[in-house]
Amino acid sequence: MRRLVLLLPLLCACQAGMAGDWAGELACADEDFDGTMGLTFALNRVEDDEYIGTGTQTYTGQVISGGATRDLEGSLDLVELVATVDGDAVAIAAITDNCEMTIDGQAIAMQCGGAFEVDATWDGGDSLEIDDGDCSGELTR
């Protein structure tokens, strides 16, 4: 029994890393969009520096189209999500699926299957910072 108690911390350490459920909200602003983007995803470790999973991206805000400001809402699934860790740098990539968007409450046809990519900084614990120039914020586990 004593050996088992001594091994438990080692077993827990093997499961460390970025595995788990992450969620957060990013503030976004550029010349075409001003609003927030929500990100959630679940990661499972496949190698020391690589994690796979799935997630969801939501967004709400205002888009400038043809000189008019319009309300925009949408969501999409992130499939085939891969997070690659290099020190504190994390590259996150996925394919989009089940895309939905409304502008001023009206459904808009939207193509899916495109690439989603973002770089983040990981604190080694429960915080991922994202700042890609257009959107910035924190995801936590």
Residue pairs with C-beta under 8 A, 6 or more apart in sequence:
15 45
17 45
17 48
17 51
17 85
18 43
18 45
18 51
18 83
18 85
18 90
18 122
19 43
19 44
19 45
19 51
20 42
20 43
20 141
21 40
21 41
21 42
21 141
22 39
22 40
22 41
22 42
22 43
22 55
22 128
22 139
22 140
22 141
23 38
23 39
23 40
23 139
23 140
24 38
24 39
24 128
24 137
24 138
24 139
24 140
25 36
25 37
25 38
25 39
25 137
26 36
26 37
26 38
26 39
26 130
26 135
26 136
26 137
27 36
27 135
27 136
27 137
28 34
28 35
28 36
28 37
28 59
28 61
28 134
28 135
29 134
30 134
31 64
32 63
32 64
32 65
33 61
33 62
33 63
33 64
33 72
33 134
34 61
34 62
35 59
35 60
35 61
35 62
35 72
36 59
36 60
36 61
37 57
37 58
37 59
37 135
38 56
38 57
38 58
38 59
39 55
39 56
39 57
39 130
39 139
40 55
40 56
41 53
41 54
41 55
41 56
41 78
41 81
41 92
42 53
42 54
42 55
43 51
43 52
43 53
43 81
43 83
44 51
44 52
44 53
45 51
46 52
49 84
49 85
49 86
50 82
50 83
50 84
50 85
51 82
51 83
51 84
51 85
52 80
52 81
52 82
52 83
53 81
53 83
54 77
54 78
54 79
54 81
54 94
55 77
55 78
55 81
55 94
56 75
56 76
56 77
56 78
57 75
57 76
57 77
57 78
57 96
57 116
58 73
58 74
58 75
59 72
59 73
59 74
59 75
60 72
60 73
60 74
61 71
61 72
62 69
62 70
62 71
62 72
63 69
63 70
63 72
63 103
64 70
65 103
70 103
70 104
71 103
71 104
71 105
72 101
72 102
72 103
73 101
73 102
74 99
74 100
74 101
74 102
74 110
75 98
75 99
75 100
76 96
76 97
76 98
76 99
76 100
76 112
76 116
77 96
77 97
77 98
78 94
78 95
78 96
78 97
78 116
79 94
79 95
79 96
79 97
80 94
80 95
81 92
81 93
81 94
82 92
82 93
82 94
83 90
83 91
83 92
84 90
84 91
85 122
88 121
88 122
88 123
88 124
89 119
89 120
89 121
89 122
90 119
90 120
90 121
90 122
90 128
91 117
91 119
92 116
92 117
92 118
92 119
92 120
93 115
93 116
93 117
94 115
94 116
94 117
95 113
95 114
95 115
95 116
96 112
96 113
96 114
96 115
96 116
97 112
97 113
98 112
99 110
99 111
99 112
100 107
100 110
101 107
101 108
101 110
102 108
118 130
118 132
119 130
119 132
120 128
120 129
120 130
120 139
121 128
121 129
121 130
122 128
122 129
123 129
126 140
126 141
127 138
127 139
127 140
127 141
128 138
128 139
128 140
129 136
129 137
129 138
130 136
130 137
130 138
130 139
